[in-house]
Amino acid sequence: MLKQNLTIERGIVKQIRGNRATVEIGNPETKDCKSCGSCMDIKNPFNLLEVDAVPGLDVGRRVVVQIVRPSPYKSMTLLLLLPVVNLLAGSMIGQKITCIYPYSQNVRMLLCGFIFFALTIAVVSLYDRKMRNKKHSNRQIISIENL
């Protein structure tokens, strides 16, 4: 269920800058590639991917690129299920704590539930930001084809 999707495509190296290479994917061969969205963009009409360069790579060489996409179920769980579960857990914890508003159990439940919910949203957004910074690490050249 939380399995990652693996797509393998062929392309041509168009540019090498330092340790990064730009690869143009010719015709997306698989249905997975067309629905992936890794290289489809308004700013990217030529299906260009930026990957880490490997030794022996030259401009114009044909390469095989591996693209790993995380499961969509993981993001759905993080965004939808986890905050609701923590909201309920916070409410239950607020029911037991008596040092905050000792005479009003409802206010404690509401306050603790909201605090847990807000903390969960903050943690999920930090995780999302961290994963966005690692965006290009899921693409790599697995082989260089001979001409």
C-alpha positions in Angstrom: 0.0 0.0 0.0 2.8 2.5 0.9 5.0 1.1 -1.9 7.0 3.5 -4.1 6.4 3.6 -7.8 9.4 3.0 -10.1 9.6 4.4 -13.7 12.5 3.8 -16.1 12.8 6.0 -19.1 15.4 6.6 -21.9 16.6 10.1 -22.7 19.5 12.1 -24.2 21.9 14.3 -22.2 21.4 17.9 -23.3 23.6 19.8 -20.9 26.1 19.2 -18.1 26.8 21.8 -15.4 29.1 20.7 -12.6 27.7 17.6 -11.1 24.2 18.0 -12.6 23.1 16.9 -16.0 19.9 17.8 -17.9 18.3 14.9 -19.7 15.6 15.2 -22.3 13.1 12.4 -22.2 12.1 11.8 -25.8 8.6 10.2 -26.0 7.3 9.0 -22.7 7.0 5.3 -23.2 4.9 4.2 -20.2 1.6 5.1 -18.8 3.4 5.7 -15.4 5.7 8.3 -17.1 2.8 10.2 -18.5 1.0 10.4 -15.1 4.2 11.0 -13.0 4.5 14.7 -13.5 8.3 14.8 -12.8 9.1 16.6 -16.0 5.7 17.8 -17.2 5.4 21.5 -16.5 4.3 24.7 -18.3 7.9 25.9 -18.0 9.3 22.6 -19.3 7.7 21.8 -22.7 10.6 19.4 -23.7 10.3 16.9 -20.8 13.7 17.9 -19.3 14.9 16.3 -16.1 17.8 17.4 -13.9 19.8 14.5 -12.5 23.1 13.9 -10.8 25.9 13.4 -13.4 27.8 10.2 -13.4 31.4 9.6 -14.6 31.8 9.1 -18.3 28.8 11.2 -19.2 28.9 13.4 -22.3 26.4 15.7 -24.0 24.5 13.9 -26.6 24.8 10.4 -25.0 21.7 8.2 -24.5 21.0 7.3 -20.9 18.5 5.3 -18.9 16.9 7.3 -16.1 15.2 5.8 -13.0 12.5 7.9 -11.4 11.2 6.9 -8.0 7.9 8.4 -6.9 6.6 8.0 -3.3 3.2 6.5 -2.7 0.3 8.9 -2.7 -1.2 7.0 0.3 1.6 8.3 2.5 0.8 11.9 1.8 -2.9 11.3 2.3 -2.2 9.7 5.7 0.0 12.5 6.8 -2.4 15.3 5.7 -5.8 13.8 6.5 -5.6 11.0 9.1 -2.7 12.0 11.4 -4.1 15.5 12.3 -7.5 14.1 13.1 -6.1 11.2 15.2 -3.9 13.7 17.2 -6.9 16.0 17.6 -8.8 13.2 19.3 -5.7 12.1 21.3 -5.3 15.7 22.5 -8.9 15.9 23.5 -8.6 12.7 25.6 -5.4 13.9 27.2 -7.1 17.3 27.9 -9.9 15.4 29.7 -7.4 13.9 32.1 -5.3 17.0 32.8 -6.7 19.1 35.7 -4.0 21.8 36.1 -5.5 23.8 33.2 -9.0 25.2 33.8 -9.7 22.7 36.7 -13.5 23.3 36.7 -14.1 23.1 32.9 -13.4 19.7 31.3 -14.8 20.9 27.9 -12.4 23.9 27.7 -9.4 21.6 28.5 -10.4 19.1 25.9 -10.9 21.8 23.3 -7.6 23.5 24.1 -5.5 20.4 24.2 -7.1 19.0 21.1 -6.4 22.2 19.2 -2.8 22.3 20.5 -2.2 18.7 19.3 -3.8 19.4 16.0 -1.7 22.6 15.4 1.5 20.8 16.4 0.7 18.0 13.9 0.1 20.4 11.1 3.4 22.2 11.9 5.3 18.9 11.9 3.7 17.8 8.6 4.5 21.1 7.0 8.2 20.8 8.1 8.3 17.3 6.8 6.9 18.5 3.5 9.4 21.3 3.2 12.2 18.8 3.9 10.9 16.4 1.2 10.6 19.2 -1.3 14.2 20.1 -0.8 15.1 16.5 -1.7 13.0 16.7 -4.8 15.7 15.8 -7.3 17.2 12.9 -5.3 14.5 10.5 -6.6 15.9 10.7 -10.1 19.1 9.1 -11.2 21.0 7.8 -14.2 21.3 4.0 -14.0 23.1 3.4 -17.3 24.8 5.0 -20.2 23.8 3.4 -23.5 26.5 2.8 -26.2 26.0 4.6 -29.6 
